[in-house]
């Protein structure tokens, strides 16, 4: 199966940049997006061949996620069983007979780290949620995780050590997620690859200069490591500060 994840930074805007054509061209079995910034009824969106599942933003212009799946799941769940965070509409889970697919958009810690404590509470709640899923069946997570885990995952680690997305606290929390039984599929396949980023600021010509961060991930249950066939970053696709990421794995939803 092929999976694609993309933080689109606004669904209305990405539609103007050929989103339908991108989905068609990539032909993923499951295509998930984060930061849709949509509320119910704002748009009508048709995508032939896919079932659509939306977790609409509660506040206008904030968060929001969606998943487009060729095969209908057994069950669809929004949120992470945590009322404090579920109002932010950040997570969708599709349950299939053989695995769970989870997409998520992790909260930003703030330019001055004013929301770091809240972010850490989210990290723990999300870890508890996916650890429970992983105890039942295998899990595939595709999302915008908001952290560059290692110095190799951003262009300027020394300059950004105390900035949101590369704090010790955020990196430690992401490490805990890996420790409970998940694999970073990109690093599993490309352990030493440098210059591999998924986000670039719109300022300072950062994307053209490849001054970026790897903030978007596919994680899988450790038991699926041997089924990973490809994990890649689709830097040629534009339209957002983030680019899509892709996972190909030998899994069967049935």
C-alpha positions as CSV (number, residue, x, y, z in Angstrom):
1,X,0.0,0.0,0.0
2,X,1.0,3.6,-0.6
3,X,0.4,6.3,2.0
4,X,0.9,10.0,1.6
5,X,0.8,12.7,4.3
6,X,0.9,16.5,3.7
7,X,0.6,19.5,6.0
8,X,-1.2,21.7,3.4
9,X,-1.3,24.9,5.5
10,X,-4.9,25.6,4.4
11,X,-7.1,23.4,2.2
12,X,-8.6,26.3,0.2
13,X,-5.2,27.5,-0.8
14,X,-3.9,24.1,-1.7
15,X,-6.9,23.5,-4.0
16,X,-5.6,26.5,-6.0
17,X,-2.3,24.7,-6.4
18,X,-3.6,21.6,-8.1
19,X,-4.3,19.4,-5.1
20,X,-6.7,17.1,-6.9
21,X,-4.2,16.5,-9.6
22,X,-1.5,15.8,-7.0
23,X,-3.7,13.2,-5.4
24,X,-4.5,11.6,-8.7
25,X,-0.9,11.5,-9.8
26,X,0.4,10.0,-6.6
27,X,-2.4,7.4,-6.5
28,X,-2.0,6.7,-2.8
29,X,-4.2,4.2,-1.1
30,X,-4.5,6.6,1.8
31,X,-3.8,10.3,1.5
32,X,-4.0,12.4,4.7
33,X,-3.7,16.1,5.2
34,X,-3.1,18.3,8.2
35,X,-3.9,21.9,9.0
36,X,-6.9,22.1,6.7
37,X,-8.2,25.2,8.5
38,X,-11.8,24.4,7.4
39,X,-15.1,24.4,9.2
40,X,-18.1,22.3,8.1
41,X,-19.8,23.5,5.0
42,X,-17.1,25.9,3.8
43,X,-16.3,24.0,0.6
44,X,-17.6,21.1,-1.4
45,X,-14.8,18.8,-2.4
46,X,-15.2,15.7,-4.7
47,X,-12.4,13.2,-5.0
48,X,-13.6,10.2,-7.1
49,X,-12.4,6.8,-5.9
50,X,-11.8,7.9,-2.3
51,X,-13.9,7.9,0.9
52,X,-13.5,11.2,2.8
53,X,-13.1,11.6,6.5
54,X,-12.8,15.1,8.0
55,X,-12.1,16.4,11.5
56,X,-13.1,20.1,11.0
57,X,-11.5,23.0,12.9
58,X,-13.5,24.2,15.8
59,X,-12.2,27.7,15.5
60,X,-12.1,29.4,12.2
61,X,-8.7,29.1,10.5
62,X,-7.2,26.7,13.0
63,X,-5.9,23.1,12.8
64,X,-8.2,20.5,11.2
65,X,-7.3,17.2,9.5
66,X,-8.7,14.9,6.8
67,X,-8.0,11.5,5.3
68,X,-8.9,10.2,1.9
69,X,-8.9,6.4,1.6
70,X,-9.6,4.1,-1.3
71,X,-10.8,1.3,0.9
72,X,-13.5,2.0,3.5
73,X,-12.4,1.4,7.1
74,X,-14.2,-0.6,9.7
75,X,-14.3,2.4,12.0
76,X,-13.3,6.0,12.0
77,X,-12.4,7.9,15.2
78,X,-11.6,11.5,15.7
79,X,-9.4,12.7,18.5
80,X,-7.2,10.9,21.0
81,X,-9.8,10.2,23.8
82,X,-8.7,13.4,25.6
83,X,-11.4,16.2,25.8
84,X,-8.8,18.8,26.5
85,X,-7.2,18.3,23.1
86,X,-9.9,16.8,21.0
87,X,-11.6,20.1,20.5
88,X,-8.6,21.2,18.4
89,X,-9.5,18.6,15.8
90,X,-6.0,17.3,15.3
91,X,-6.3,13.6,14.8
92,X,-8.2,11.0,12.8
93,X,-7.9,7.2,13.1
94,X,-9.0,4.7,10.6
95,X,-9.4,1.1,11.8
96,X,-8.9,-1.7,9.3
97,X,-8.8,-5.5,10.1
98,X,-5.0,-5.6,10.1
99,X,-3.9,-2.2,11.2
100,X,-4.8,1.3,12.5
101,X,-4.0,4.3,10.4
102,X,-3.6,7.6,12.4
103,X,-3.0,11.1,11.0
104,X,-2.2,13.9,13.4
105,X,-1.2,17.6,13.5
106,X,0.9,18.2,16.6
107,X,0.5,21.6,18.4
108,X,3.2,24.3,17.9
109,X,5.1,25.3,21.0
110,X,5.0,29.0,20.1
111,X,7.7,31.4,18.9
112,X,8.8,32.1,22.4
113,X,8.0,28.6,23.7
114,X,5.0,30.0,25.6
115,X,3.0,26.8,24.7
116,X,5.7,24.3,25.4
117,X,4.1,22.9,28.5
118,X,0.8,22.4,26.7
119,X,2.7,20.8,23.9
120,X,4.3,18.3,26.3
121,X,0.9,17.5,27.7
122,X,-0.3,16.7,24.2
123,X,2.8,14.6,23.5
124,X,2.0,12.4,26.6
125,X,-1.7,12.1,25.6
126,X,-0.8,11.1,22.1
127,X,1.8,8.6,23.3
128,X,-0.8,7.0,25.6
129,X,-3.3,6.9,22.7
130,X,-1.1,5.2,20.1
131,X,0.5,2.9,22.7
132,X,-2.9,1.6,23.5
133,X,-3.7,1.1,19.8
134,X,-0.4,-0.6,19.3
135,X,-1.3,-3.2,22.0
136,X,-4.2,-4.3,19.9
137,X,-2.9,-4.3,16.3
138,X,-0.2,-2.7,14.2
139,X,-0.3,1.1,13.7
140,X,0.8,3.4,10.9
141,X,1.1,7.1,11.8
142,X,1.4,9.8,9.2
143,X,1.5,13.4,10.3
144,X,3.0,16.7,10.9
145,X,4.8,16.0,14.2
146,X,6.4,19.5,14.7
147,X,9.8,18.3,15.8
148,X,13.2,17.8,14.2
149,X,14.3,14.8,16.2
150,X,18.1,14.8,15.5
151,X,20.6,17.5,14.4
152,X,20.6,15.8,11.0
153,X,16.9,16.7,10.7
154,X,17.4,20.5,10.3
155,X,19.8,22.7,8.4
156,X,21.0,24.8,11.3
157,X,20.9,22.9,14.5
158,X,23.3,25.0,16.5
159,X,21.2,28.2,15.8
160,X,17.9,26.5,16.7
161,X,18.6,24.5,19.8
162,X,16.2,26.6,21.9
163,X,13.6,27.2,19.2
164,X,10.2,25.5,18.9
165,X,10.6,22.1,17.1
166,X,14.1,21.5,18.3
167,X,14.0,21.9,22.1
168,X,15.3,19.2,24.3
169,X,11.8,18.6,25.7
170,X,10.2,18.1,22.3
171,X,12.9,15.8,21.1
172,X,12.8,13.8,24.3
173,X,9.1,13.3,23.9
174,X,9.4,12.2,20.3
175,X,12.1,9.7,21.5
176,X,9.6,8.3,24.0
177,X,7.2,7.7,21.1
178,X,9.9,5.7,19.3
179,X,10.8,3.8,22.6
180,X,7.3,2.5,23.1
181,X,7.4,0.6,19.8
182,X,7.5,2.8,16.7
183,X,9.9,3.3,13.9
184,X,10.7,6.5,12.0
185,X,10.4,5.0,8.5
186,X,12.5,7.6,6.7
187,X,15.5,7.2,9.1
188,X,15.0,3.4,9.0
189,X,15.7,3.6,5.2
190,X,18.0,6.6,5.1
191,X,19.9,6.7,8.5
192,X,22.6,9.1,7.4
193,X,20.9,11.2,4.7
194,X,21.5,14.9,5.1
195,X,19.6,17.8,3.6
196,X,16.3,15.9,3.8
197,X,13.7,18.3,4.9
198,X,9.9,18.7,4.8
199,X,9.4,22.3,5.9
200,X,11.0,25.6,4.8
201,X,10.2,29.1,5.9
202,X,8.7,31.3,3.2
203,X,11.3,33.9,4.2
204,X,14.9,34.3,3.1
205,X,14.5,32.1,0.0
206,X,14.8,29.1,2.4
207,X,13.3,26.5,0.2
208,X,15.5,27.3,-2.8
209,X,18.6,27.3,-0.5
210,X,17.3,24.1,1.3
211,X,17.5,25.7,4.7
212,X,14.8,23.5,6.2
213,X,13.5,21.1,8.9
214,X,12.2,17.6,8.8
215,X,9.0,18.0,10.7
216,X,6.7,15.4,9.0
217,X,6.9,11.7,9.6
218,X,5.6,8.3,8.9
219,X,5.9,6.0,11.9
220,X,5.0,2.4,12.0
221,X,4.9,-0.3,14.7
222,X,8.3,-2.0,15.0
223,X,6.8,-5.2,13.8
224,X,6.3,-3.6,10.4
225,X,9.9,-2.6,9.9
226,X,10.5,-5.5,7.5
227,X,7.5,-4.5,5.4
228,X,8.8,-1.0,4.7
229,X,9.5,-0.7,0.9
230,X,10.1,3.0,0.5
231,X,9.9,6.1,2.6
232,X,10.5,9.4,0.8
233,X,10.1,13.1,0.8
234,X,8.4,14.6,-2.2
235,X,10.3,17.9,-2.4
236,X,9.2,18.5,-6.0
237,X,5.6,19.1,-4.9
238,X,4.9,22.7,-3.9
239,X,1.9,24.7,-2.7
240,X,2.6,24.8,1.1
241,X,5.6,25.5,3.4
242,X,5.6,21.7,3.9
243,X,6.0,19.2,1.1
244,X,4.3,15.8,1.1
245,X,5.9,12.6,2.4
246,X,5.3,9.1,1.1
247,X,5.4,5.6,2.6
248,X,5.2,2.3,0.6
249,X,4.7,-0.8,2.8
250,X,3.7,-4.4,2.2
251,X,0.6,-4.3,4.3
252,X,-2.9,-5.4,3.5
253,X,-5.9,-3.7,5.2
254,X,-7.9,-6.9,5.1
